[in-house]
Amino acid sequence: MKKDLSLYIHIPFCVHKCKYCDFLSFDNESYGTMLRYVDSVCQEIKLYTPVADKYIVRTIYIGGGTPSILDETLITNILAFIRKTFEVDRFVEITIEANPGTVKYHKLLAYRSIGINRLSIGLQTADDELLKKLGRIHNFDQFVAGYNSARRAGFKNINVDIMSGLPGQDVHSYVDTLTRVMEFEPEHISAYSLTVEEGTPLAEDTALLNMIPNEDTDRQMYALTKKVLAAHDYVRYEFSNYAKDGYECRHNKVYWTGGEYIGFGIGASSFFKGQRFTNIRDINEYITLMEETAEQFVKRQDKLKLYDEVTERMRTDVVTMYIDRRMEEYMFLGLRMTKGVSRKEFERIFNKDIYDVYGEVINKYVDEGFMISDGDSVRLNDRGIDVSNIILSDFLLD
Ligand code: SF4
């Protein structure tokens, strides 16, 4: 029987770098570089031909960066290469991230026509002044236009990303964003709190840094997210993710439940064949390697050997996930979900009872009122989620 697999495609291009962004993305890249990059991604996908037949692809996520910056024909090419290389489930979930400043009706129609069935729009806030301060390229009206175009193009599964803890944002402005977003009834809302990452323009901007709300206000916003969204039938199914019934993101759940996935493109992470690894981050090195591979792929018969040679050069931070590491990670990620970790699933995957491995720590946090263990599931309650960093570190095995 074929194994389930998910694919992530990294598109590292943006119109303009947002001030808080530390994702691997570049602004002002030439169209030529974008073309060569997409060809390289297609080549990387093709490289997996000798190992692909053991898998069936259940979810695909095209993220970035700003995938919607690309001409739709390039996205079509990538999906065509995936379908040529892998068997793709007919009920596959295919998500593409879109920036309201680059999303256009004709692109959205093209996405639908090639099987993309989930759209993730990065709004962040409905406050235009704040959007400008953050260096975002769009305003709220553009979000509205993009969102409505997506519905007209036939998208029935839309996520909207919003952020709390932004410079100058108060509780009132945050709730205003939540309320205005909910009026559109997206099926899914991701609500993350801003993190100031070293090396970003925000980290150097004292004026903006001084405007970031304090921890108490940020916590208040976090607590309000759940309350406000729950009143509109959104269920929090992960620390920062909310969905209407039946619209949880299947792709992200693969990450949180220890499923296999391959990331294509620079800096993309994978968990594949028992190893966790990240692709090289240098775009020129990546393109050169893939262009060489394209030549070799035509000439050589030993495709499996070529796959081994090239992936060895391409992968960094390779970690073989022995059972202890996998169990730790399974708990770290699984406990992010509000339904927690299933005892039965744990036993199915690791051939061990979760209580034999983690009984002591689970009992401790259940007794202290931070965790719930009932029936089949072990999970954090709201108090536990608030101090999850501390709790999760107790799930490390010696
Ligand atoms: S659009 Fe996203 S990836 Fe691009 S710069 Fe802004 S935050 Fe970063």
Residues whose N, C-alpha, C, O or C-beta is under 5 A from the ligand:
A	BS01	SF4	C14 H16 K17 C18 C21 F23 S25 G64 G65 T66
